[in-house]
Amino acid sequence: MSKRFISFDLLRGFATIAVLLIHLTAPQLPDSDLVTLFINQASRFAVPVFLILSGWGLDRTDALDSQIDYPAFLKERLLKILPAYFFWSIIYATTNFWLVGEELSFLTFIKLFLTGHLSYHLYFVPLIVGLYIFYPLLSKIAYNKYMAVAFAGIFIYQHISDHLIGYIPYDRLQDYYTYAFCFFFGIWLSRDFKVKLKRFEVYRYGILVFTLLTLGLLVEESYLSGGQVIGNTRPLVTFYSIGIVLTFMLYKLPGEKILLWFSRYSFLIYLSHVFFLKLLEVGVEGLSINLHPMVYLIMIGSGLVLILYLFIKLVDREPFKRLIS
């Protein structure tokens, strides 16, 4: 089997669209209608799926083994993402701090740059860098049957019990543990992928039911909480995200051309979309128009996709390509 798997390219595009939907609908929560809440929660698989695909992709391409040593592996991975991340960090530092009169010293900029807090979505880049650092360890765990079962078992136990009891005092610790598990799951899935694909095929209808069931429970959980439960690292989000990955493995979904476009430019869209979304939001606020949530979603969402398309057409060429994306 080829090291590329077209269904996961489509899934990356689907997850990119989901990121846009999360950020389009989140400002309207919790005081929004059920449809908006459903769209927001149904899109919550985005970040976990990106992490699963990252682990899967690294392992499928033998990213570590293809390098002479571990520092060479890290250097190659960092050079692929850090130039664009630095560029967009400057953009968000300018728009979120300097242009609005917020004080931002050089040292504070460095701190926020390293933690991904110059904009609310940039945390993903330092997160994935951290997972690259721990990739050799997570790979060893994933490739040892007993260690993999123990790691997954302990995670699932504490993931569910912490959500119900809250015995981990710092939520961030749970968040990072969950993200590490998603990355680990992608690595595990990559090993003997063709064999796993055949095994999961036997349970394709059960997997579809599982995915839809976890989605329903996810929406119900958020609805009963008045729209307050929106985080990416709840147990139901984790299980729903795994269900989405397995569903894309086993089913061919429509919209291939569109999904492949979003997949191809996923990192650029992820970095840039909040900047353009903010411009659109400011424009709507300036007009003092009170829009119905669905009208807002359609209008702003369509405008955002159009701007992203035109922007990518403009910069998808040298010398911009390396710096911007």
Secondary structure, 3 states (H helix, E strand, C coil): CCCCCHHHHHHHHHHHHHHHHHHHHHHHCCCCCHHHHHHHHHCCCHHHHHHHHHHHHHHHCCCCCCCCCHHHHHHHHHHHHHHHHHHHHHHHHHHHCHHHCCCCCHHHHHHHHHHCCCCCCCCHHHHHHHHHHHHHHHHHHHCCHHHHHHHHHHHHHHHHHHHHHCCCCCHHHHHHHHHHHHHHHHHHHHCCHHHHHHHHHHCHHHHHHHHHHHHHHHHHHHHHCCCCCCCCCCHHHHHHHHHHHHHHHHCCCCCHHHHHHHHHCHHHHHHHHHHHHHHHHHHHHHHCCCCCHHHHHHHHHHHHHHHHHHHHHHHCCCCHHHHHC
